[in-house]
Amino acid sequence: MAMRSWLFVPGDSQAKLDKAPTCGADVVIVDLEDAVAPPAKPHARIMTKGWLERQARQPGGPARWVRINPLDTQLWREDLAAVMPGRPEGIVVPKAAGPEQLQALAGELSAHEQRNGIATGATRIMPLVSETPAAALAIAGYASAGLPRLAGLTWGAEDLSAAIGASRKRDARGYWMDAFRYVRAQVLLTAHARGVLAIDTLHAEFRDIEGLERIAAESYSEGFSGMLAIHPSQVPVINEAFTPGEEEIARARAIVNAFSANPGAGALQLDGRMIDQPHLDQARKLLERLR
């Protein structure tokens, strides 16, 4: 299944929860962290569990994920106890400090899976890996960490901006400033080194659809697998940007066919351009994504 658009939905809004499956997002992340005020969290957990159970009975819907509270609080254990009976497909971990911290979460997930009749290891993990300076410096460690549940890596700019006292995240042209560009590159490279999804951060100005079109297209061209969304209007833009076009698909197939017809060749000419092994690898990855 495609996992291009990851839409956050507040766990304490029944109206938004009901609407979420109709927005076209590949993944719906029910948020129990930033989107829910502390007094509302107990009720949000109940609502989230009910939504998960209802959606599990609806074939063909989006993947069902939950963002729990940070692992340096006690709230995340209460989150898991409440939502795991609803069998979420994955857990988004905010403010992840590093691979070692996720080992405790993995152990808790195994216990909840056993308790609720869920196959061991079925619940995947995707951490937000950049929200403190120390966490940002630990990103490369995910490439080799013993985390079989790891589904992907993503990042956020807002918390990191506050942590380092940055007054701007983008320059006058709309491009990331150096610290954020560094973090983003680390997420992309580490995810590919590990063989998991690289999910780009959200575009906070949700009314800026034109800006999102540019940002999402650039993200796809750089090698990201998908992008976070905070509003339903962002979903179709992200889906379109991360869906290969017919021309791109046709060229990938032509590259694969050219090497299939010339086994053992190191380099070939195709439509007046030289192609070699990196082009073949890229073409195969694109076609595998389609499958």
Helices and strands as residue ranges (DSSP letters): E 5-10, H 14-19, G 20-22, E 27-31, G 38-40, H 41-56, E 63-67, H 75-83, G 84-86, E 90-93, H 99-115, E 124-127, H 133-137, G 139-143, E 152-154, H 158-164, H 178-194, E 197-200, H 209-222, E 226-229, G 232-234, H 235-241, H 246-261, E 267-270, E 273-276, H 277-290
